[in-house]
Amino acid sequence: MGDAEQRRGTADQGLRPAATNREDTNMAFSAKSNKDGTEYYLYSVSAANGKTRLYHFAKDANKKDDKSRPEADLPEGYEVSENSFTGLPILKKKK
């Protein structure tokens, strides 16, 4: 499995891997929803205390926001899951 495929969502958490036809290696980690097929991209923002990173998913791959930055990989110790009601991806701590 190549680096681009490893950065994408995983099927074991109910998400389909995102398309791997992107050449840009600086793209944000992405996961595709099983509910509606929408692709979501992982971003992080620094909390007010400057120590904590808050993670969120967005539909826009090229988000124009001063505070958020794209994340190429999942944070250590976390996995992607899908909210069964809304279909939105969420980060959960690994068990």
N, C-alpha and C positions, 0 to 999 in steps of 0.2 A: 504494500500500500504506500503510495507516495505521500509527500508532505502535505500537498494540497488536500488529499482525501482525509488525512488524519485531522485536519483543522475543521472539518465539516461535522454536522450533527451525526449522531450515531443511531442506527436502527434499533439497538437494544433498549432504548428509552422511549420507543414509540414514535421517533422522528425519522423521516427519511433523510439520507445524506443529500446535501445540496449538490447542485451541478458542479462538476469539476473542470469545466472548460475555461476557467478564468486563468489568464496568464499572470496577472498581478499577484505577487506573493505578499504584498502588504495589505491585502483585503482582510476585513474583519471576519472572525469565525462566523459561520452561518449554519442555520438549521432550518429545514423545511417542514412546515406543519402538515400533519396527516389529515387534519380536518378540512382545510381549504387549499392546501398546496402553496400557501404564501411563504416566501423565504424571509427570514428574520436574521439580522446581523447583531453581533454582540459588541456593546460599547461599555466603557467605564467612565466614571467621573470621580474626582477626588472630593471627599466630604469636607466640610468646613474646618475640621480639625487638622486636615492635611495628611493624616495617617491612614485613614480608611478609604478603600476604593468601593464604590457602589457600582454594580453591574446592571445593565438593562439591555433589552433587545429592541431593535427598531426595524421598520420595513425598509428604510432608505439606506442603501449601501454607501452613499456619498453624503452623509449627514453633515450639514454646514452648521456646526455648533462650536463655540469657543471652548466650552467646558468638557464636552464629551470627546473621547478618542476611541478609535476602533481597536479592538483586541484581537490579535491573530490567533491566540490559543485560549482554551478554557483555563480559569484559575485552578491552581493545584488543589486537589481534593474535592472538586466539584464535578457534577455531571449534568447534562441537559435532560430535562423531562418536559412533557407537554401537559398543560392544564386540560383535563378532559372536557370541561364545560366550554371554555373559550377557544381552545386550540392554540393558545399562546405558549411559546417556550419559556421555561423558567429554569433557574439554576438551583440545584439541590446538592447538599453535602453528600458525598459518597458514604455508604454505610460500611 
